[in-house]
Structures are given as structure tokens and as C-alpha cells.
Amino acid sequence: MSRFCEAAANSKGMDVGSLSDRRAYLRAVGGLGLASLAGCVASDAAPSVAVPSSALTDEPVPVVVKDLDPGASVTLRATARSRSGRRWESRADFVADDGGVVDVSERAPLGGTYDCADATGPFWSMRPADAPDGPLPPGARFTPPEGAYDVALAAERGGETLASATMTRLLFDPDVESRPVGDGLAGRFFAPPGDDPVPAVVHLHGAAGRPHLATGRLLASRGIAALTLQYFGDPEPTPDTLTEVPVEYVERAVSWLLGRDRVVGSIVGLFGFSRGGSLALLAASRSDAVGAVVGWVPSGLVWEGLGRGRAPAGTSAWSVDGEPIPFLELADADPGPPPTPALPYYEPALVGATEAQLDAAAIAVEDADAPVYLVSATDDARWPSTAFCDRVVDRLDAANYAREYRHDRHSGAGHYLRLPYLPTPGVSRDRLHVYGGTPAANARASAAAWSETVAFFRRSLSA
């Protein structure tokens, strides 16, 4: 069994919500009933595809083809449309068991777009239908339609459709509250349905400069209020570029979040991606109001900021009290024509830095008073996130850090982690950037990181 198969098998029990929570939610959106081709249960029943009618995107779902002839060959095809209207498709070839059943979670395909027993394989392995094999077209990446998208599943043999079903993948609970932040902050606030006080986090985006709204909505769907904060970019009062961004700005966001009636307790979490992960560690090291910090592919070192076109800015990415925080300069590199990795800017600079420079640029994570959860990718082509996270853990070890801390390394995965079970072919690179990883490794890492992050925040921020 491959590493992804092992992770997929383990994910069947992923803790993204209690059973009662899931049942209540599914009742609200129309029930879990099986959408399948009509047919009786007698031995001569027509083949059918059984799948839940709807589920949140982070839920593994059972897909079962039934009432086939024992030992019959069948192809399961899944198709969906991206936001642009492009058709994406996965394919898996199976042989039915002695009962005429193919349970996708238990049976490995003989061929297709993925290669192991995995309930989620038909979803994450979808590729553009016009590029079923080989390299993907430049910039091909599945961006789901806003809110939800349908996945059509068909059992085929010899070009004939034996049975079909359609399910809806929900990006978030439609009853999630959403509103702009204001009060001198740029961002959006998402709260779970209902009126009960809930734990809350501030989410910090990466160097692309765009808040991760989908992450905020899905967190709220799982009972965690989220402020997706924009800390640089177009809207006032943030800096135009990733240059000397005030750490105090995040502290203001924490205070704003604690002032909401829906937020329980006196602490909130920080959840940062890439550069945002570094900002989360910085803010946590300065604030007692931070009760949990999560960094996906972060750095525990302060780096040079990025100006227009993500060019080196000549000053720190972050500031405190109006002064730039000591930083490591990016290496003078020429990675060639796009798409390009960013590693040539970071790895030589890390290797060539003196101990004094490394000490000056290191984030004092040991000054935080919060549990820490770090996620890295060993094939990260943007920066060496695994080495960065190892340095954070070494620093916490040396300080005998009293709170929980953990670093999960995801072998073979790249920088571009995303919400679970969205198609991952195409996230290894785009027209401009190389991110690294394989579709299977990126799918495994995204699913595991999300499940562990939700569980971590629930555990750490419980009242």
C-alpha cells in the first residue's frame, strides 16, 4: 500500500465534526440519502452507483458500484466543471468482487488517474478532460464554482454507461454568516450557523496577497469563527506590498475578534499559510491573547520583503513600532524563464548566513504561550519549509517550551496546500511559479493538514 493509500485509509475517521454535527448539517441541506440509479435489491437488479447526495468538501464519502456481475470489469468515471466551465475528469478501472460490488474505499483500481484503494481518489485525481494524460496545459488548475459544484459519477463498460449518480460537493455550509470587518481592518468575518459562542481564529494569507476566503468559510462550517485578514495589497490601511507589514496590525485583528459576541473565551488562534505562517509565529510571540498557532509551510526566520512583481524589497517583510525587524536577505538568483521555483532565493541565503545573522532573524517562538502546530512539505519548491520548521522545533526544544508543539512533514508534497479533496493535478505549478509535489502527495498532505488543524484548534481553544 502506498503512503497515500495509508493516509486515505486513515482519513475515513478524520475528526472534522461530530456525527451529530454532520447529521444536523446534512438534514439542513436535504439529507444524506443515496443518489443512485433506480433499481430493486434483487439479485437481478440493474447496476447502480451509490453515493451521498451531498457532503462538505472535507468529508471523505463512500462511493459504491453495486449489482454488477461477479468479477466483471467496470470503469468508474467522475466529472465536474470548474468555475471557468472547463470539464475535469477522473477514471478508475475495477474488477467487481464475488458479490458484484466495487467499494472504492476498499478496492484498488487496476488503472486510471490514481492507483490505490481510496474513497477520495475519484475526486482529487480529476484532470482536465482535454488532457487525460501527460503534462497539463499551462495554468490548468481546478477552481471550483462559488459555493458548491456537482460531481457526476458513471459506471461504464465498453463505452456503455451501466449506472450513474450525481453528488454535490459543498465548499461551505450555506448558513455560514459572512460580513466585512471594517474598523480599520481589511478582511472578512465568517461565523458558524446559530448563536452559540464558538472558538475563533485569524487566518493570514501568503505572498499572493489575497485572503483565503474559502478557508474561512470552511472553518466556520466546522464550528470555528474565522477572520480572514488581508495584511497587504490594495485596500487601505494595509501596505501595497509585502514590505514592513506592522505586526501590530495582526494584534488589532486579534482584539477585534475577541470583541465579537460569537467568540468564546479570552483567546483566539492564529492560522497562517507560507509568509502568513511566519507572521502568525511573530504575532504569537508577542501576544498573550493568542491561544493556538498553526503554520502551514511557514518559516521561523524573518526574510526580506517582496516589492512589485515579488521582487526583493531591500527591507524586512515585517515591522514593529515602525521599525523593520532584522531579516535575512534573499540570494541574488536568476531562476530562468517562468514557471520558476523560488528555492534559489532562499536555500543559498540560508546556507550562507552566519550564526549571528540567523539568530538576529529568528522569530522568538519560545516567547509565545500557546500550542504550536507546523506543517511542512519535503518537495516544497517555494522555500525549504521542512528545514524552516525543523529550526522552529529545535528552538522550542532548546527552550524547554512548556506548551504542546508538533511538526508534521509531508513527504513528496509541495508548497501549494489547499482544501481537502479538490483536484490536485495542476497545483504543482502554474504559468509563473513552481510549487512542487505530486498530485497524490499534495492530496494526502492537504487532507491530513486540514483534519489535524481543525482538531488542533478545537482542542486548544475549547473554553
C-alpha positions in Angstrom: 0.0 0.0 0.0 1.4 3.4 -1.0 1.8 6.2 1.6 -1.2 8.0 0.1 -3.3 4.8 0.4 -2.4 4.5 4.0 -3.3 8.2 4.6 -6.6 7.8 2.7 -7.5 4.7 4.8 -6.8 6.6 8.0 -8.8 9.6 6.8 -12.0 7.6 7.0 -12.2 8.5 10.6 -11.0 12.1 10.3 -12.3 14.3 13.0 -13.8 17.2 11.1 -17.0 17.2 13.1 -19.1 15.1 15.4 -21.5 12.6 14.0 -24.4 14.6 15.4 -23.0 17.8 13.8 -22.7 16.1 10.4 -26.2 14.6 10.7 -27.7 18.0 11.6 -25.9 19.7 8.7 -26.9 17.1 6.2 -30.5 17.3 7.3 -30.3 21.0 6.6 -29.1 20.5 3.1 -31.5 17.8 2.2 -30.3 14.6 3.8 -27.6 12.0 3.2 -29.9 9.8 1.0 -28.1 7.7 -1.6 -28.4 9.1 -5.1 -28.3 6.1 -7.4 -29.8 4.7 -10.5 -33.2 3.4 -9.5 -33.4 -0.4 -9.1 -34.5 -3.1 -6.8 -32.3 -5.1 -4.5 -32.9 -8.5 -6.0 -30.1 -10.5 -7.5 -31.1 -9.5 -11.0 -31.2 -5.8 -10.1 -29.7 -3.3 -12.5 -26.2 -2.0 -11.6 -26.2 1.2 -9.5 -23.8 3.8 -8.2 -24.4 4.7 -4.6 -23.0 7.9 -3.2 -24.2 10.6 -0.7 -26.3 13.2 -2.4 -24.2 16.0 -0.8 -21.3 16.5 1.5 -18.8 19.2 2.5 -15.6 19.2 0.5 -13.5 18.0 3.5 -15.6 14.8 4.0 -14.5 11.5 2.5 -17.6 10.0 1.0 -18.4 6.4 0.2 -18.7 5.5 -3.5 -20.0 2.0 -4.2 -20.9 0.4 -7.5 -23.4 -2.5 -6.9 -25.2 -5.3 -8.6 -22.5 -6.0 -11.2 -21.7 -9.5 -12.3 -19.1 -11.1 -10.0 -15.7 -10.5 -11.5 -17.0 -8.0 -14.1 -14.7 -5.2 -15.3 -16.1 -1.7 -14.9 -14.7 1.8 -15.3 -15.8 4.5 -12.8 -15.6 7.9 -14.3 -16.1 11.2 -12.3 -16.6 14.5 -14.0 -17.0 18.1 -12.8 -16.9 21.6 -14.2 -14.5 24.2 -12.8 -15.5 27.8 -12.4 -14.4 28.6 -15.9 -16.6 25.8 -17.3 -13.7 23.5 -18.1 -14.5 19.8 -17.8 -12.4 17.8 -15.3 -12.4 14.0 -15.2 -11.0 11.1 -13.3 -11.1 7.4 -14.3 -10.5 4.2 -12.4 -10.8 0.6 -13.8 -12.0 -2.0 -11.4 -13.0 -5.7 -11.2 -16.1 -6.4 -9.1 -15.8 -8.7 -6.1 -17.6 -12.0 -5.7 -20.7 -10.2 -4.7 -20.7 -8.0 -7.8 -19.6 -4.9 -5.7 -16.9 -2.3 -6.2 -16.4 -0.4 -2.9 -14.0 2.4 -4.0 -12.7 2.8 -0.4 -11.6 -0.8 -0.3 -10.7 -1.8 -3.8 -7.6 -0.6 -5.7 -8.1 0.3 -9.4 -6.2 -1.6 -12.0 -5.6 1.6 -13.9 -6.7 5.2 -14.2 -5.9 8.5 -12.6 -5.0 7.1 -9.2 -3.7 3.7 -8.1 -4.8 2.7 -4.6 -8.0 1.9 -2.6 -9.1 5.4 -1.7 -12.7 6.7 -1.2 -11.5 10.2 -2.2 -9.5 9.1 -5.3 -12.2 9.9 -7.8 -12.3 13.5 -6.5 -8.8 14.6 -6.0 -7.4 12.9 -9.1 -9.6 14.6 -11.7 -7.7 16.2 -14.6 -8.8 18.4 -17.5 -10.7 16.2 -19.8 -8.8 17.6 -22.8 -5.5 16.5 -21.2 -6.2 13.0 -19.8 -2.5 12.0 -19.8 0.9 13.7 -19.7 1.7 17.3 -18.8 -1.2 19.6 -18.1 -1.9 22.7 -20.1 -0.1 25.8 -18.7 -2.0 27.2 -15.8 -4.5 24.4 -15.6 -5.9 24.3 -12.0 -9.3 23.3 -10.7 -11.0 26.4 -9.3 -14.5 25.3 -8.0 -17.6 27.4 -8.6 -18.6 29.6 -5.8 -20.3 27.6 -3.0 -20.7 24.2 -4.5 -20.1 22.0 -7.5 -21.6 18.8 -8.8 -19.6 15.6 -9.5 -21.2 13.2 -11.9 -20.2 9.5 -11.4 -20.8 6.9 -14.1 -20.0 3.1 -14.1 -19.1 2.2 -17.7 -18.2 -0.9 -19.6 -17.2 -1.0 -23.3 -18.3 2.6 -23.8 -21.7 2.0 -22.4 -23.0 3.6 -19.2 -24.3 1.0 -16.8 -25.3 3.3 -14.0 -24.8 6.9 -12.9 -25.3 9.2 -10.0 -24.6 12.9 -9.1 -23.5 14.4 -5.8 -22.9 17.9 -4.7 -19.6 18.9 -3.1 -20.3 21.9 -0.8 -17.5 24.3 -0.2 -19.2 25.5 2.9 -22.4 25.4 4.9 -24.8 27.8 3.2 -25.9 29.1 6.6 -22.5 30.4 7.5 -22.6 34.1 8.4 -20.3 36.3 6.3 -19.6 40.1 6.6 -16.8 42.6 6.0 -14.6 43.5 9.0 -14.1 47.3 8.9 -12.9 49.2 11.9 -9.6 49.9 10.2 -9.0 46.3 9.2 -9.2 44.7 5.8 -10.8 41.3 5.7 -13.9 39.2 6.1 -15.5 37.6 9.2 -17.2 34.2 9.0 -19.2 32.7 11.8 -20.9 29.3 12.1 -24.7 29.0 11.8 -26.5 29.7 15.1 -26.0 32.0 18.0 -23.8 29.9 20.4 -20.3 31.3 21.3 -17.6 29.4 19.4 -13.7 29.3 19.2 -12.2 31.7 16.6 -9.1 32.2 14.6 -7.4 34.9 12.4 -6.3 33.4 9.1 -3.2 35.0 7.4 -2.7 34.5 3.6 0.6 34.1 1.9 2.7 36.2 -0.5 0.0 36.3 -3.2 -1.7 38.9 -1.0 -5.3 37.5 -1.2 -7.3 36.4 1.8 -8.2 32.7 1.8 -12.0 33.2 1.9 -12.7 29.5 1.2 -10.6 28.5 4.2 -12.6 30.9 6.4 -15.9 29.7 5.2 -15.0 26.0 5.7 -13.6 26.7 9.2 -16.9 28.3 10.1 -18.7 25.3 8.6 -16.8 23.2 11.2 -17.8 25.4 14.1 -14.8 27.8 14.2 -15.3 31.5 13.5 -12.7 33.0 11.3 -11.4 36.4 10.4 -9.6 36.2 7.0 -7.3 39.2 7.3 -5.7 41.0 4.4 -2.4 42.4 5.6 -1.0 43.9 2.4 -2.4 44.7 -1.0 -4.9 47.2 -2.4 -7.3 48.0 0.4 -6.4 50.6 2.9 -4.9 50.6 5.5 -2.6 47.8 4.5 0.8 48.3 2.8 0.8 48.0 -1.0 3.4 45.2 -0.9 4.8 42.6 1.4 7.1 45.3 2.9 7.4 46.2 6.6 3.9 45.0 7.4 3.2 46.0 11.0 2.9 43.0 13.4 0.6 45.3 15.5 -1.9 45.1 12.7 -2.4 41.4 13.5 -2.7 42.2 17.2 -5.5 44.6 16.3 -7.3 41.9 14.4 -7.0 39.6 17.4 -8.5 42.3 19.7 -11.3 42.9 17.1 -12.1 39.2 17.1 -12.2 38.9 20.8 -14.7 41.7 20.8 -17.3 39.7 18.9 -20.2 38.2 20.8 -19.9 34.9 18.9 -16.3 34.4 20.1 -16.0 32.3 23.3 -13.3 32.8 25.9 -10.3 35.2 26.1 -8.0 33.7 23.5 -8.1 33.1 19.7 -6.0 31.2 17.3 -3.7 32.3 14.5 -3.5 30.3 11.3 -1.0 31.3 8.7 0.0 30.0 5.2 3.6 30.4 4.0 4.6 34.0 4.7 1.4 34.3 6.7 2.7 31.4 8.8 5.8 33.5 9.7 3.5 36.4 10.6 1.4 34.1 12.8 4.5 33.0 14.7 5.7 36.6 15.1 2.3 37.7 16.5 2.0 34.7 18.8 5.4 35.5 20.3 4.1 39.0 21.3 0.5 38.4 22.5 -1.0 36.5 25.4 -4.3 36.6 23.7 -3.1 34.0 21.1 -4.1 30.6 22.4 -3.1 28.4 19.5 -0.9 29.0 16.4 -0.8 26.9 13.2 1.7 27.4 10.3 1.3 25.7 7.0 4.7 25.7 5.2 5.9 28.7 7.3 9.4 30.0 8.1 10.6 30.7 11.6 13.0 33.2 10.2 12.2 36.7 9.1 13.0 37.3 5.4 13.4 40.2 3.1 10.1 41.6 1.9 8.8 41.5 -1.6 8.0 44.6 -3.7 6.3 45.0 -7.0 6.3 41.8 -9.0 7.5 40.0 -5.9 11.0 41.5 -6.4 13.2 41.6 -3.3 12.3 44.8 -1.4 15.6 45.6 0.2 13.9 45.7 3.7 12.1 43.4 6.1 8.8 41.9 5.4 7.6 42.9 8.9 7.9 45.8 11.3 7.3 46.5 15.0 6.9 50.1 16.3 7.6 51.4 12.8 11.0 49.8 12.6 11.8 46.9 10.3 12.5 43.6 12.0 16.0 42.1 11.4 15.9 39.9 8.3 17.8 37.6 6.0 18.4 39.0 2.5 17.2 36.9 -0.4 20.0 35.5 -2.6 20.9 37.1 -5.9 19.4 34.5 -8.2 18.3 34.0 -11.8 15.9 31.1 -11.8 15.3 31.4 -15.5 12.1 31.9 -17.5 8.8 31.1 -15.8 7.4 29.0 -14.4 10.2 29.0 -11.8 10.8 27.8 -8.2 11.7 30.3 -5.6 14.2 28.0 -3.8 17.2 29.6 -5.4 16.4 32.8 -3.5 16.2 31.1 -0.1 18.4 28.0 0.1 21.8 29.8 -0.7 20.8 32.6 1.6 20.1 30.1 4.4 23.3 28.2 3.9 25.4 31.3 3.6 24.1 33.1 6.6 26.3 33.4 9.7 25.1 32.3 13.1 24.8 35.9 14.2 22.6 36.7 11.2 20.4 33.6 11.8 20.0 34.5 15.5 19.0 38.1 14.6 16.4 37.0 12.1 15.0 34.1 14.1 11.4 34.5 15.4 11.3 34.2 19.2 8.7 31.5 19.1 9.6 30.4 22.6 8.1 33.7 23.9 4.6 32.5 22.8 2.3 31.0 25.4 0.3 28.8 23.0 0.4 25.3 21.5 2.1 25.3 18.1 1.3 23.1 15.1 3.5 23.2 12.0 3.0 21.6 8.6 5.8 21.3 6.0 6.3 19.8 2.6 9.5 18.0 1.7 9.2 18.8 -2.0 8.4 22.5 -1.4 9.7 24.4 -4.4 8.9 27.9 -3.0 11.2 27.7 0.1 12.6 24.9 2.3 9.6 24.7 4.6 10.7 21.4 6.2 14.1 22.9 7.2 12.4 26.0 8.4 10.0 24.1 10.6 12.8 21.9 12.0 14.6 25.1 13.1 11.4 26.2 15.0 11.2 22.8 16.7 14.9 22.9 17.6 14.4 26.4 19.2 11.4 25.2 21.2 13.3 22.1 22.3 16.2 24.2 23.5 13.8 26.5 25.5 12.0 23.5 27.1 8.9 25.0 25.7 6.0 24.2 28.1 3.2 24.1 25.7 2.3 21.4 23.1 4.2 21.7 19.8 4.3 19.4 16.7 5.7 19.4 13.2 4.2 17.2 10.5 6.4 16.6 7.5 4.6 15.6 4.3 6.8 13.5 2.1 6.7 14.3 -1.6 4.2 17.2 -1.2 4.7 20.7 -2.5 4.1 24.2 -1.2 0.5 24.6 -2.6 -1.6 23.0 0.2 -5.4 23.5 -0.4 -8.7 22.4 1.0 -9.2 18.6 1.0 -10.2 16.5 -1.9 -10.3 19.3 -4.6 -8.5 18.1 -7.7 -4.7 18.4 -7.2 -3.3 17.8 -10.7 -2.2 21.3 -11.7 -1.2 22.6 -8.3 2.4 21.6 -8.7 3.0 24.6 -10.9 1.2 27.4 -12.8 2.2 29.8 -15.5 4.6 31.7 -13.3 5.6 29.6 -10.3 6.7 26.0 -9.5 5.3 24.8 -6.2 6.4 21.2 -6.2 4.8 17.9 -5.2 2.8 15.2 -7.0 -1.0 15.1 -7.2 -1.2 12.1 -4.8 1.3 13.6 -2.3 -0.4 17.0 -2.4 -3.8 15.5 -1.9 -2.6 13.5 1.1 -0.9 16.5 2.7 -3.9 18.8 2.2 -6.3 16.3 3.7 -4.2 15.4 6.7 -3.1 19.0 7.4 -6.7 20.2 7.3 -8.0 17.4 9.6 -5.3 17.9 12.1 -5.6 21.7 12.1 -9.4 21.6 12.8 -8.8 19.1 15.6 -5.9 21.2 17.0 -7.9 24.4 17.2 -10.9 22.7 18.8 -8.7 21.1 21.4 -6.6 24.2 22.1 -9.3 26.8 22.0 -12.0 25.0 23.9 -13.5 27.0 26.7 
